[in-house]
Amino acid sequence: MRPLELGLTLPTIGLPMNEGFDNWGMISSVASQAEEIGFDTVWVPDELLWKFPPDFTPMGSWECVAMAAGVAAVTESVTVGTWVLSALHRNPGLTVKVAETIDEISGGRFLFGLGAGHSGTQGKAFGYPADKTVGRYEEALEIVTSLLRRGEATYSGEFHSAFEQNNIPRGPQSTKMRLLLAGHGPRTVGLAVKHADIWSGYATTSSSPDAFVDLIRLVDGSCEEQGRDPTSLDRSIGVFLEPSNHGLAEGIGLGVPISGSTEEVAETIQRFAEMGITMLEIAPVPFDGQTMDYLAELMQVIDG
């Protein structure tokens, strides 16, 4: 039995080492292959524009919603998720309508991932606000969760509002659509514990299981503070996988990746499961001609 759900992050960002794998033909092919070899979920990142000074040229990304809908249309059984939609540059009511629409296209296979979003250079380049990011997110969640769970929302806040808004039509999952909320600090983790079916974190300095011990303690502590049964909250971690570990991931600021043979990586994945992680999202670096072969072998090792 597989120890946890496994997801694959699709190569929608134009990283230099992904050249040739970040076009629609390859992205759709990768999604189909991921479905075939047994991944539980394929994830579409919501990024805009990466700028890493001083040596790298800007790196753009395909738009998340359009790409997720496309992936939903060309796959049949794999879950399709957003990892994660940015509340900072999306209207909350319209975002729920997006989620319902992709759920309809996928036949009920959509996993709704949402986070506070990026301040700093990404948002600034597009003219989005960079202040009070978590406050904006907190208000957005009041509308999002009301629409998802009750089908309607009326709310008036400093940043967001909804006036007798109805969530119609509904996708196949209706009120049962899972909501994944990202969080790394006390406030965003607290919002995930309050509202989410799944809490999500990702690697910043290292993809090693040991790097997430303090973050998991923060999640458990927030559950205790809010009186939530910690076993009722699934836990998702996003990691970077570089089989050869030539320093590519570290070179572009993604931290120390998981690396090694498929057997060694499978052992690392088992460690995450033993820590109580229920979902692991894998972002390969680089994405090249050998990536899917390696992942197919890895899935065989994991599934025995």
N, C-alpha and C positions, 0 to 999 in steps of 0.2 A: 504493500500500500504506500502511495506517495506521501511523504511526511508533511508536505504543505503545497499550496497552489503555486504554480510557477507561471510567471508572465514574461513576455519578451517585449522590450521597448523598440519600436520600429525606427529605422534610420532616416527620420524626416529632417534632421538638422544637417546643414551642409558642412560637416567637418572635413578637413583636408584628407584625412585617411579613409573617409567614406566615399570618396569620389567614384561616381558610377553606380552607387547604391542608394542615392538619395533622390531618384526620380520615380515617378509614379509606377512605371513598369516594374522596377525592382522592388519598390515598397509593397505593391500588391502581391508580387511573387513571394516575397519574404513572409507576408501575412499568411498566405495560403500554405507555404511550407511549414510555418510554425504550427498551424492548425493540424497539418498532416502528421508531424512528428510528436504531437501530444501536448503542446503548451496549453495551459488553461486560459490564458488571456494574452491578447496583444494590446499594447499601449501606444497611444499617440501623444507625444509631448506637446505642451502648449508653450512654445517659445517664440520670440520675435526676432531678435537680432543680438548675436553675441559679439562683443568687442573685448578682446584680451590684449591690453597694452603690455609692452610696446611693440612686440614683434609680429603679432598675428593680424592678418587682414580680417575685416568683418565677416561673420558667418551667419547666414540667414536660415530660416526654417519655414517649411510649408505651414500654412494655417491649420490649426488643430481641428476645428469643427468640420471643415470641408474634407479633410483627410480622413477623419474618423468615420464620416458618413460613407466615403468611398470604400474604405476597408470593410465596413459593415455590409456593403452591397456585394462584395466579391468573396466573402467568406460564408461558411454555412453553420458551423457549430462552435467555434471559438468565441469566448467573450471578448468584446471590444470595449476598451476603457480609455478615458482621457486622463493623462498623467502630467499635471492636473490642470484643469481649466483655471485661468486666472480671474479671480473676482475683481481685481483692480481695473481691468479694462473690458469688463462685460456687465451689461445690465442684468440684475439677478432674475427678473421675471422672464426676460428673453432667453437667458441661459437655461432655465428650466424647460422652455419650449424647445430649445435645441436638444436637450437631453431626451425629451419625449419623442422628438422626430427621429433621432438616431436609434432610439429603442424600437420604433416602428419599422425603420428600414432593416434593422438587424433581426427582427422577429423576436424581440425580447432578450437580446444578448448584450445589452449595453450596461456598463458599469460607470457610474457618474462620479468622476474624480474632480474635486474642486479645492482650491487653495487661495490664500490671501493674495498671491501674485507678486510680481517683481516691482520694487521701486528701483531707484538708481538708473543705470544707463539704458536698460531695455525700455522701460516705460517712458523715460525722458525723450528718447529718440522719436517716439510716437505721440508725444504731447500728453501722456497720462500723468495724473497727479502722483507725487512721490511722498506725500505726507499722510500720516494717520492711516497707514495701510491696514493695520489690524482692526481699527475702528470701522473702516469701510467694509471690511470682510465680515465683521460681527453683525452689522446691519444687513448686509446682503443675505446672510444665513437666515435671518428672521423671515425674509420673504421666500427664500429657496425652500426651506424646510416646511413652511406653511403650505406652499403650493404642492410640494411633493406628497405630503402626508394627509393634508385635508382638502387639497384641490382648489383652494382659494386663498387669497391674501389681501389684507388691508393693513398698510403700515406707513408711517410717516416718520422719517428720521432726519438726521443732519445731512446724510449723503444719498440715501435711497428712499424711494416711496413706491407704494402700490395702492391703487384705488379700486376696491371691489374687483380685483383681478381673479379670473378663473383659469384654471389649468385644464383646458380642453383644446383638442382631443387628447386622450391619454394613450401612451404606448402599451404594448402587451403586458408589461410588468405592473403598470399602474402604481398603486401605493407601495408595492413590494420592491421597487427599484432600490438597489443598494447605493448608499452614499458613502464615498470615501473622502475623508478630509485630511489634508496635509497639515502637519504641525511640528515645529522643532523647539519653540519657546513655550514658556508657561501659559501664555494667553491662547496661542493657537492650538496647543495640545488640549487645553481646557475646553475650547470650542469643539474640538473633535470628540472629546469624551461626552460632551453635552448633546451633540447632534448626530454623530456619525454611526454608521454600521461598521466602518473600517477606519482605523487611524493609519496614516501613512507618513513615513519618514524616508530620507534618502542619504546616501553617503556624501559627506562633504570633505573630510580629510582622509578617510580610509573606508574601504568596503569590508573590512574584517568584522566578524560578529562581535568581537570585543569592543569595537568602536561605538557600539550602540547600547552598551550596558546602562550608561547614565540616562540616555533618552528613554529607554524602557522603564527605568525607575520613575522618571518624570510622568510617564503615562499611568503607571500603576498608582502613583501618589495622587494624581488628579482624579482617578477613579475613586479612590478612597475618600477624597475631599468631597466629591459630588455624590457619594453614595451609590455609585454604579458598580455592578458586578463586573470585575475585570474580565471574566470569561465571556461576557456578552459583547465585547468589543474585539473584532478581528484586528490583526496587526500586520501591516504591509511595510516592507523595507525595499528600497531601490538601491541596487548595487551595480558597480561597473566590473565587467569581466574582460580581462585581457590575457588570453591563454599563454602567450609568449612573454608577457611582461617586459616589453622593450622600452618602457617608460613613456609610451604615448599618452596614456591617461593622465599621469602626473604632469606631463609636459603642457597640457592644456587646462590644468587646474582642476581635474576631476578626482584628485587624491590617489591613494594607493589602491589599486584594483585587486580583485580576486584573480588568481592566476594558477597555472599548473595543468597537470593532466586532467582528463575527465574524472578519473577516480578521486583525485585530490579535491577538485571542485565539488564533486558530489558529497565528499566528507564535510566540506565547509557548509554546504547547503543543509546538511543534517544538523550541524551545530546551530544554525538559525532556528530550525524546528524545535530543538531542545530548549531554546531560550523562550519559546512561546510565540514565535513569529508564525503566522498562518499563511502569509503570502509573500513571495519573494519576486521582485521585478528585476530582470537582468537586462542591462544595457551593454552589449559587446563593443569593445574598442580594440582594433578597428572593425568595421563591417566590410569584409572583403569576400573573395571567392571561396575561402575555406570556412567562413563563419558558420554557415548552416550545416555543413558536414560535421563540424565540431559539436554543435548544439544537438544534432541528431544522435551522435554517439553519447553525449552527456545524458540525454533523456533516457537512452537505453540502460545506461549504468544506474541512474536513479530509480528507474522502474523495475530493475532487476531482470 
